[in-house]
Amino acid sequence: DNTDPTEPGTEFGWNFYNDREFLSGLFYWTGFDYRGEPTPFAWPAVSSQFGIFDLCGFPKDTYYYLQSWWQNEPVMYMWPHWNWAEDVGKEKTVTVYSNCDQVELFLNKKSLGKKDMPLNGHLEWTVNYEPGKLIADGFINGEKAIAYNLETSEEAYSLNVSADKTITDANNQDVSIVTIQVNDSKNRMVPTANVDLSFEIEGPGKIIGVGNGNPSSHESDKYIESISTYPIKGLRELSVETLVNRPEVASEIDDASWKKAFDDQNKPWDLYEDTLLVVRGNFELPIVKENMTVNLFTKSIVENQNIYVNGNLIAENIKRNDLNQSFQLNHSILKSGKNTYVVTGKRFRMRNQWDEPNTDPGLVQIVEPAQSWKRKTFNGLAQVLVQCTNEPGEIILKAKSDDIIGAEIKIISE
């Protein structure tokens, strides 16, 4: 629906096609908001906002316009919310979507008038804001058929948690969509609440995503471990007579006079005389925190390779091209900044005429665990996706927020 943004686009589009019997229908772009193409607003918006549902699948106001004219049961919906503490006495446009014949609007029990609902249209009232209760009564054939109310809520007091399903299949695929709503002390939704939430989960389930539908939110939707890699570089080699008790494996050794490792690869391998080598390199690390895991993934660059990090023996007599060259490094032997990497062994010999000697020593990997799952509510709502594992049992999701009473929900995986 690419109409003028000042027009009620969905309503305009529906009426355009509904008024022309020779047209078979229309396609609304889009059903859901989606990442990218931030239209009609630019940064900080990060998604298209033409959807009938937001990014979480929460229905937008226009959803209820379509509902009112696309189904036969009585429908009544009214917007905006009625929490405008700083706008007392200012005019607010109240919009009502309904398929009733007539709608009467009340503010704090005082009638603001009854209006006929135009076919495929909507109604509007200009209301001077005052806190309290706004009620829309819908009439069909002169009889009251449905009502809808908006009420000014108090400050955020507690969280309410609900799920689209509380029984799932233990198949490592089934997902429960959990909605978190901010309520006041009278259990009324607080539509202006944008509070920080944190989540914990117990049992055979895991959180796979969080959201709130905010098209300008820059928060993470997923909290996963962070993986960084650091190359081993600056390789230099020294030819030695024996590999026993080599002092060159120590951390503080001046290797500036050594030649660049493997720099004469074009030399015929059968002419090499310096067959025993000490090869030194280095890798640079950031500050290694206690909760990080540091892995060393090595590759053979000499035969029967002995490996040292900062003078500490990590592994010895590694056979050429051994696939098991993964080692977890103890934090106590590492330091922020430059670390030394040393191997000793025998220079490779050509096994076949097409052989090429490996000169890549490997790399160091740091795995930082994921942060705790969290999300800010938007218009009083947030969402969590809980996926079951293969294990049956009881999954408990807890939602917490500072100064607000938390809540939890149980999901049975069977």
C-alpha positions in Angstrom: 0.0 0.0 0.0 2.2 2.8 -1.3 -0.2 5.7 -0.6 0.5 9.1 0.7 1.7 8.6 4.3 -0.7 11.3 5.4 -3.6 9.1 4.3 -4.8 6.1 6.5 -3.0 3.8 4.0 -4.6 0.5 4.9 -8.1 1.9 4.9 -7.5 3.9 1.7 -6.2 0.8 0.0 -9.1 -1.4 1.1 -11.7 1.1 0.0 -10.1 1.7 -3.3 -10.4 -2.0 -4.3 -13.6 -2.6 -2.5 -15.3 0.2 -4.5 -14.2 -1.3 -7.9 -15.9 -4.6 -8.6 -13.7 -5.2 -11.7 -10.7 -5.6 -9.3 -10.1 -8.9 -7.6 -8.3 -7.6 -4.6 -5.1 -6.1 -3.2 -1.8 -7.1 -1.6 -0.7 -5.3 1.6 3.0 -4.7 1.8 3.6 -6.0 4.3 2.0 -8.3 6.8 4.9 -8.0 9.3 7.6 -5.3 9.9 11.0 -6.5 8.8 14.7 -5.6 9.3 16.3 -3.4 6.7 14.6 -0.8 4.5 13.9 1.5 7.3 10.8 3.2 5.9 9.0 5.6 6.2 11.5 6.7 8.9 15.3 6.8 8.7 17.9 6.1 11.4 17.6 5.4 14.3 14.8 3.2 12.8 16.2 -0.1 11.6 13.2 -1.8 10.1 10.3 -1.2 7.6 7.2 -0.1 9.5 4.5 -0.7 7.0 3.5 -4.1 8.6 0.2 -4.9 10.0 2.1 -6.7 12.8 5.3 -5.5 14.3 8.6 -7.4 14.5 7.3 -9.6 17.3 3.9 -10.3 15.8 2.1 -7.9 18.1 -0.8 -6.4 16.2 -0.7 -2.8 15.3 -3.7 -0.5 15.4 -4.4 -1.0 11.7 -4.8 -4.7 12.4 -8.1 -4.0 14.1 -9.3 -1.9 11.2 -9.0 -4.9 8.9 -10.5 -7.2 11.6 -13.6 -4.9 11.9 -14.4 -5.2 8.2 -13.1 -8.7 7.4 -15.1 -10.6 9.9 -18.8 -10.9 11.0 -18.5 -10.9 14.7 -18.7 -7.6 16.5 -15.4 -5.8 16.7 -14.4 -2.7 18.7 -11.0 -1.2 19.1 -9.8 2.3 20.2 -6.5 4.1 20.2 -4.3 5.8 21.3 -3.6 4.7 24.9 -4.9 6.9 27.7 -1.7 7.7 29.7 -0.8 11.4 29.0 0.2 12.8 32.3 1.9 15.8 30.8 -1.0 16.6 28.4 -3.9 17.2 30.7 -6.4 19.5 29.0 -4.8 19.1 25.6 -6.7 17.8 22.6 -6.3 14.2 21.6 -7.7 12.5 18.6 -9.4 9.3 19.6 -9.9 6.8 16.7 -12.4 3.9 16.9 -12.4 0.9 14.6 -15.6 -1.1 14.6 -18.1 -2.9 12.4 -21.0 -1.8 14.6 -23.7 0.5 13.2 -23.1 3.2 15.8 -20.5 3.9 18.5 -20.9 6.1 21.5 -17.8 7.4 23.4 -17.7 8.1 27.1 -15.0 9.8 29.1 -15.3 9.2 32.9 -19.0 8.3 32.4 -19.8 11.5 30.4 -21.0 10.9 26.8 -19.0 12.6 24.1 -21.6 11.7 21.5 -22.9 8.9 19.4 -21.8 8.6 15.7 -22.8 6.4 12.8 -20.0 4.2 11.6 -19.3 4.6 7.8 -19.0 1.4 5.9 -15.3 0.3 5.7 -14.4 3.4 7.6 -13.6 4.5 11.1 -14.7 7.2 13.6 -12.8 10.0 15.3 -13.5 12.2 18.3 -11.4 15.2 19.5 -11.1 14.9 23.2 -9.6 17.2 25.8 -7.4 14.8 27.8 -8.1 14.0 31.4 -7.1 10.9 33.2 -9.6 8.2 33.8 -11.6 5.8 31.8 -12.5 6.1 28.1 -15.3 3.7 26.9 -16.6 3.0 23.4 -20.0 1.3 23.2 -20.9 -0.4 19.9 -24.6 -0.7 18.8 -26.0 -3.1 16.2 -29.7 -2.6 15.2 -30.1 -0.3 18.2 -28.8 -2.8 20.7 -25.5 -2.6 22.6 -23.4 -5.4 21.1 -19.8 -4.7 22.4 -17.7 -2.3 24.4 -14.0 -1.4 24.6 -12.3 0.7 27.2 -9.0 2.5 27.8 -8.0 3.4 31.3 -5.2 5.5 32.7 -2.9 3.2 34.5 -0.6 3.9 37.4 3.2 3.3 37.6 4.7 0.0 36.6 4.3 -2.4 39.5 4.6 -6.0 38.3 5.2 -8.3 35.3 2.8 -10.7 33.8 4.0 -13.6 31.7 2.0 -15.6 29.3 2.7 -18.0 26.4 1.1 -19.1 23.2 1.5 -22.7 24.5 2.7 -24.2 27.8 3.0 -27.8 26.5 5.7 -28.5 23.9 7.2 -31.5 22.2 10.6 -32.5 23.4 12.1 -32.7 19.9 14.8 -29.9 20.1 12.6 -27.9 17.7 9.3 -26.9 19.3 9.1 -23.3 20.4 6.9 -21.5 22.9 6.4 -17.7 22.3 6.3 -16.0 25.7 4.9 -12.4 26.2 5.9 -10.2 29.1 3.5 -7.4 30.0 4.1 -4.6 32.5 1.1 -4.0 34.8 0.3 -1.5 37.5 -0.8 -2.4 41.0 -4.4 -2.9 39.8 -3.3 -5.4 37.1 -3.8 -2.9 34.3 -1.3 -2.8 31.4 1.1 0.2 31.5 1.3 1.1 27.8 4.1 3.6 28.4 6.4 1.3 30.3 9.8 0.9 28.8 11.6 -1.0 31.5 14.7 -3.2 31.5 14.1 -6.9 31.8 16.4 -9.8 32.5 15.6 -13.5 32.0 16.6 -16.8 33.5 15.7 -20.3 32.4 15.8 -23.6 34.1 15.1 -27.1 32.9 15.3 -28.7 29.4 14.9 -25.5 27.4 16.8 -22.6 26.1 16.2 -19.0 25.1 16.8 -18.5 21.4 15.7 -14.9 21.0 14.2 -11.8 22.6 12.3 -8.8 21.1 9.9 -6.0 21.8 8.6 -4.9 18.4 10.4 -1.5 18.6 11.4 -0.5 15.0 14.2 1.7 16.4 15.6 -0.7 19.0 19.3 -1.4 18.7 19.4 -4.0 21.4 20.5 -7.5 20.6 17.9 -10.1 19.7 20.3 -12.9 20.5 22.9 -13.3 23.2 25.5 -15.7 22.1 29.1 -16.4 23.0 31.7 -14.2 21.4 34.6 -15.8 19.6 37.8 -14.0 18.6 40.9 -15.3 16.9 44.5 -14.2 17.1 47.2 -15.3 14.6 50.6 -16.7 15.5 52.9 -14.5 13.5 56.5 -13.3 13.1 58.0 -16.8 12.7 61.8 -16.9 12.9 64.0 -20.1 12.9 67.3 -21.2 14.3 69.2 -24.3 13.3 70.6 -26.3 16.3 72.7 -29.4 16.9 70.3 -31.0 19.4 66.7 -30.5 20.5 67.4 -31.5 24.1 66.9 -28.7 26.8 66.9 -25.9 24.3 67.2 -22.5 26.1 65.6 -20.8 23.1 62.1 -22.0 24.2 62.1 -19.5 27.1 59.8 -16.5 26.9 62.5 -13.8 27.0 64.9 -14.6 24.2 66.3 -12.2 21.7 65.7 -13.8 18.3 66.3 -10.6 16.2 69.3 -12.2 14.5 67.5 -15.4 13.5 66.5 -15.7 9.9 62.9 -15.6 8.8 61.3 -19.0 9.1 60.9 -21.1 6.0 62.2 -18.2 3.9 64.1 -20.5 1.5 61.3 -22.8 0.5 62.6 -23.0 -3.1 65.7 -24.7 -2.0 65.6 -28.5 -2.8 64.7 -30.3 0.3 67.4 -32.9 0.0 70.1 -30.2 0.2 69.0 -29.0 3.7 71.7 -29.5 6.3 70.0 -27.6 9.1 67.5 -30.3 9.9 66.9 -29.5 13.6 65.0 -26.3 14.2 63.7 -24.0 16.9 60.9 -21.8 15.5 59.7 -18.8 17.4 56.7 -16.6 16.9 54.2 -14.6 18.9 50.6 -13.8 19.3 49.0 -10.7 20.9 46.1 -11.0 23.4 43.7 -8.6 25.0 43.1 -8.8 28.8 42.1 -12.4 29.5 39.2 -12.4 31.9 38.4 -15.2 34.3 35.3 -16.3 32.5 37.0 -16.6 29.1 38.2 -19.8 27.5 41.5 -19.6 25.6 42.2 -22.3 23.0 45.3 -23.0 21.0 44.8 -24.6 17.6 48.2 -25.6 16.2 49.4 -27.1 12.9 52.5 -29.1 12.3 55.4 -27.0 10.9 58.1 -29.4 12.0 58.3 -33.2 12.5 57.7 -34.5 16.1 56.8 -31.0 17.2 57.2 -29.8 20.8 55.0 -26.8 21.6 55.8 -24.0 24.1 53.8 -20.9 25.1 55.7 -18.3 27.1 58.3 -21.0 28.0 55.7 -23.5 29.2 55.5 -26.9 27.5 52.0 -27.4 26.0 52.5 -30.6 24.0 55.4 -32.8 22.8 56.3 -35.2 20.1 53.3 -34.2 17.9 53.3 -36.3 14.8 53.2 -34.6 11.4 49.7 -33.6 10.5 48.2 -35.0 13.7 44.5 -34.1 13.7 44.4 -33.7 17.5 46.2 -30.4 17.9 43.7 -28.5 20.1 44.8 -27.3 23.5 43.1 -25.2 26.2 45.5 -22.8 27.7 45.7 -22.1 31.4 45.2 -18.4 32.1 48.2 -18.4 34.5 50.7 -18.7 31.6 49.2 -16.0 29.5 49.6 -12.2 29.5 48.0 -9.2 28.0 49.9 -8.1 24.9 52.7 -10.2 23.3 53.0 -13.9 24.1 55.7 -16.2 22.7 55.0 -19.3 20.7 57.9 -21.8 20.1 58.1 -25.2 18.5 61.1 -27.5 18.2 61.5 -30.4 15.8 63.0 -31.6 12.6 62.6 -29.9 9.3 60.0 -31.5 7.0 61.2 -33.7 4.2 59.4 -34.1 0.9 57.4 -37.3 0.9 56.2 -36.9 -2.7 57.3 -34.7 -5.5 54.1 -32.6 -5.2 54.5 -32.0 -1.4 54.3 -28.5 -0.1 55.5 -27.9 3.4 53.0 -26.3 5.8 54.2 -22.9 7.2 51.0 -21.9 9.0 51.5 -22.5 12.8 47.8 -22.1 13.7 46.0 -19.6 15.9 44.7 -18.7 19.3 41.0 -18.5 20.0 39.3 -16.7 22.9 35.7 -17.7 23.7 33.8 -15.2 25.9 30.5 -16.6 27.3 27.3 -14.9 26.3 25.8 -12.2 28.4 22.7 -12.8 30.4 19.5 -12.5 28.3 17.9 -9.1 28.6 15.5 -6.8 26.8 13.7 -3.5 27.3 9.9 -3.4 27.0 8.3 -1.3 24.3 4.8 0.1 24.9 4.7 -2.2 27.9 5.5 -5.4 26.1 8.4 -7.7 25.3 8.8 -11.2 23.9 11.0 -14.3 24.6 11.3 -17.4 22.4 11.9 -20.6 24.4 13.0 -23.7 22.5 12.8 -27.1 24.1 15.6 -29.7 24.0 15.3 -33.4 23.4 14.8 -34.0 27.2 11.3 -34.0 28.6 10.6 -32.1 31.7 9.5 -28.8 33.2 11.0 -25.6 31.8 10.7 -22.5 34.0 11.3 -19.0 32.5 11.7 -16.2 35.0 11.4 -12.5 34.1 12.8 -9.8 36.4 13.1 -6.0 36.5 14.5 -3.7 39.1 11.8 -2.2 41.4 9.1 -4.3 39.8 7.7 -7.6 40.9 8.9 -10.3 38.6 7.0 -13.3 37.2 7.7 -16.8 35.9 6.0 -19.3 33.7 6.2 -23.1 33.5 6.3 -24.9 30.1 6.0 -28.6 30.0 8.1 -30.4 27.4 7.0 -34.0 26.8 
